[in-house]
């Protein structure tokens, strides 16, 4: 039995959806082929004819109605563990009792109030940040999150790094 077949059998036994198995298979095949996912610098070309913001700023028209179509997406995982933390760095206190996550959620809530638009705020957690972030947001009274997507624990975190996603409720 191939290495992937062993993983596939475990995923199927756990009842993982076909999409999760296919995504893992694709990633596994890339890894197996030796692909690094890196683009050589020699293949990168600079963007040309990009106008300076100062040259176009006066022509930009603000449209707060677009905020109801906007999503603030926070990748909430990965860097903290490489820094030696054993929890999400967004949970570090930075001002009084507020964490980075508190401040980000409060900014979104303030935008919602000021512009009367439901700006969506979604946290994408890794396996490393999922549990502590879930515990943290459950204890918050000034904002609440909806659980959007839960990861699959049957697949080792190093092989399939999906934790879960949380979305700030529209009532917050």
C-alpha positions in Angstrom: 0.0 0.0 0.0 1.4 3.4 -1.0 2.0 6.1 1.6 -0.9 8.2 0.2 -3.2 5.1 0.1 -2.6 4.7 3.9 -3.5 8.3 4.5 -6.5 8.1 2.2 -7.8 5.0 4.0 -7.5 6.8 7.4 -9.4 9.9 6.0 -12.2 7.8 4.5 -12.5 5.8 7.8 -12.9 9.1 9.6 -15.6 10.1 7.2 -13.8 13.1 5.7 -15.5 14.7 2.7 -14.2 14.0 -0.8 -13.0 17.6 -1.1 -10.7 17.3 1.9 -9.2 14.0 0.5 -8.7 15.5 -2.9 -7.0 18.6 -1.5 -4.7 16.5 0.6 -4.0 14.2 -2.4 -3.1 17.2 -4.6 -0.7 18.6 -1.9 0.8 15.1 -1.3 1.5 14.7 -5.0 3.2 18.1 -5.1 5.3 17.2 -2.1 6.1 13.8 -3.6 7.2 15.3 -6.9 9.7 17.6 -5.1 7.8 20.8 -6.0 8.7 23.5 -3.6 6.0 26.0 -4.5 8.8 28.6 -5.0 9.0 30.9 -8.0 12.6 31.5 -9.0 13.6 35.2 -8.9 14.7 34.9 -12.5 11.1 34.4 -13.5 9.7 37.4 -11.7 9.3 40.6 -13.6 8.5 43.9 -11.9 5.1 45.6 -12.5 5.4 48.5 -14.9 3.4 51.7 -15.3 2.0 51.6 -11.8 0.7 55.0 -11.0 1.8 56.6 -7.7 -1.0 57.0 -5.1 -0.4 60.8 -5.0 -1.1 61.0 -8.7 -4.5 59.3 -8.5 -5.7 60.0 -5.0 -7.9 62.9 -6.1 -9.7 60.7 -8.6 -10.6 58.0 -6.0 -14.2 58.3 -4.9 -15.1 56.9 -1.5 -18.1 54.6 -1.5 -19.0 53.3 2.0 -21.7 51.1 0.5 -18.9 48.8 -0.7 -18.1 48.0 2.9 -21.1 45.7 3.0 -19.4 43.7 0.3 -16.0 43.7 2.2 -14.5 40.9 4.2 -11.7 41.4 6.7 -9.9 38.1 6.6 -7.3 37.5 9.3 -4.9 34.6 9.0 -4.7 33.6 12.6 -2.0 31.0 12.7 1.5 29.9 11.8 3.8 32.8 12.8 3.4 32.5 16.6 4.6 28.9 16.8 7.7 29.8 14.7 8.4 32.5 17.2 8.2 30.0 20.0 4.7 30.8 21.3 2.4 28.0 22.3 -0.7 30.0 21.5 -2.0 32.4 18.8 0.0 35.6 18.8 -3.3 37.5 18.2 -4.1 36.6 21.9 -1.1 38.5 23.2 -2.3 41.5 25.4 -1.2 44.8 23.8 -3.2 47.6 25.4 -4.7 47.2 28.9 -6.7 43.9 28.7 -7.1 44.0 25.0 -5.3 41.6 22.7 -4.5 42.0 19.0 -7.7 40.1 18.3 -9.8 42.4 20.5 -8.4 45.5 18.8 -9.1 44.0 15.3 -12.7 43.0 16.2 -13.3 46.5 17.8 -12.0 48.2 14.6 -14.5 46.1 12.5 -17.3 46.9 14.9 -16.4 50.6 14.8 -16.5 50.5 10.9 -19.9 48.8 11.1 -21.3 51.5 13.3 -19.7 54.5 11.5 -20.7 53.4 8.0 -23.8 51.4 8.9 -22.5 48.4 6.9 -22.0 44.8 7.9 -18.3 44.5 7.3 -17.6 40.8 7.7 -14.6 39.7 9.8 -13.4 36.1 9.4 -10.6 34.4 11.3 -8.8 31.5 9.6 -7.2 29.5 12.4 -4.5 26.8 12.1 -4.4 23.6 14.1 -2.0 25.4 16.4 -4.3 28.4 17.1 -7.7 26.8 16.8 -8.3 25.6 20.4 -7.0 28.6 22.3 -8.8 31.1 19.9 -12.1 29.2 20.2 -11.8 29.3 24.0 -10.9 33.0 23.9 -13.8 34.1 21.8 -16.3 32.1 23.8 -15.4 34.3 26.8 -15.9 37.6 25.0 -19.0 39.7 25.8 -18.2 42.7 23.5 -18.3 40.6 20.4 -19.4 37.1 19.4 -18.2 34.8 16.6 -20.0 32.2 14.6 -18.2 28.9 13.9 -18.0 28.7 10.1 -15.8 25.7 9.3 -14.1 23.2 11.4 -11.0 21.4 10.4 -10.4 17.7 10.2 -8.4 16.2 13.1 -7.9 12.8 11.4 -5.3 14.3 9.1 -2.0 15.3 10.8 -1.7 19.1 11.2 1.7 19.1 9.3 0.1 17.4 6.3 -3.2 19.3 6.0 -3.0 22.6 7.9 -6.6 23.6 8.2 -7.9 24.5 11.7 -11.2 26.3 11.5 -12.7 29.6 10.5 -14.7 32.0 12.8 -16.8 34.8 11.6 -17.8 37.9 13.7 -21.5 37.8 14.1 -23.4 40.6 12.3 -25.0 41.6 15.7 -21.6 42.4 17.2 
